[in-house]
Structures are given as C-alpha cells and as structure tokens.
Amino acid sequence: MHHPLQNSPLSRWHRTTVRGAAAAILALSVQSCVVSRSVTNPAIPAESVAQILPGQSTADDVARLLGAPNEVVQLGRKTAWRYEHTVEKQSGLFLVLLGLRGVDTQADRVWVFFDEEDNVSHIGSLLQAAEAEYDLPVF
C-alpha cells in the first residue's frame, strides 16, 4: 500500500535528517581522547643527592637522605645502591579511521657506590623524571 506522503519533500527531508543524525551519533561514539600518568617510586630530591659527598658521606647518611634503595648490588666487598623514580605520560586521540598515541617516559636514577667501610666512593645521577610530557606524534 502506497502512502501519499511517502515521496513528499517533507518525508525525504525527515529520512535524510534521521540518517544524518544517526551517522553523527555513530561518528562521535567512536572518537575518544585518552590521557594517563604513571609514577614508579617516590621522586628523588636533587638537594638530597647534592648532600652526598664521596669521601665524606656514609651509607647511614645516604639512607637518611634517600631512604631504602630500589636495588643493592654486591661488588666483591664493595656495594652499590640504586635509586630510581620514573614518570610515564601517555596521550591518545582516536578518530574513526585514525589513532594517535604518544608516550614519554623519563627517569630519575641515582647510583651510590660504597667502599669496604660503607663510605661513599662514587655517585652518579640523572634527574629527568620531571621532564616527561604529554605529546602526540606529529606528521
């Protein structure tokens, strides 16, 4: 049975509007944005690291300033303590046919080396965790 308004301009406009709205809802539902941040271990204060002096500081001083190490390495009768703090920032943009994701991981890392009497013999540090950024790849 044929309805008299089935092919009218109003009916065609209605069908087009409904289809357009459905397409817009579908397109918006498959688009998303993601931002996340991940931190491992507490930050390592640069001012505390600066107080550790080879030939003057002891293992007790280092433990007081930086706390317990993440790793202890035995080097014969000598030892080394490793401290590490990382920050990872991720961002992503996902469109209908395109996905962009950026990840930046930066770390604070400190190695403290001790002699046989638990005196600091050497220290090495890299403090860059605060430099992690949210970023998307650019073409």
Protein Blocks (a to p, Z undefined) as FASTA:
>chain_A
ZZfklmgmklmmmmmmmmmmmmmmmmmmmgccddddddehjaddfklmmmpcghkacfkl
mmmmnopafbdcdehjaccdddddddddddddddfklccdddddddddddddddfkopaf
bdcdddfklmpccddddZZ
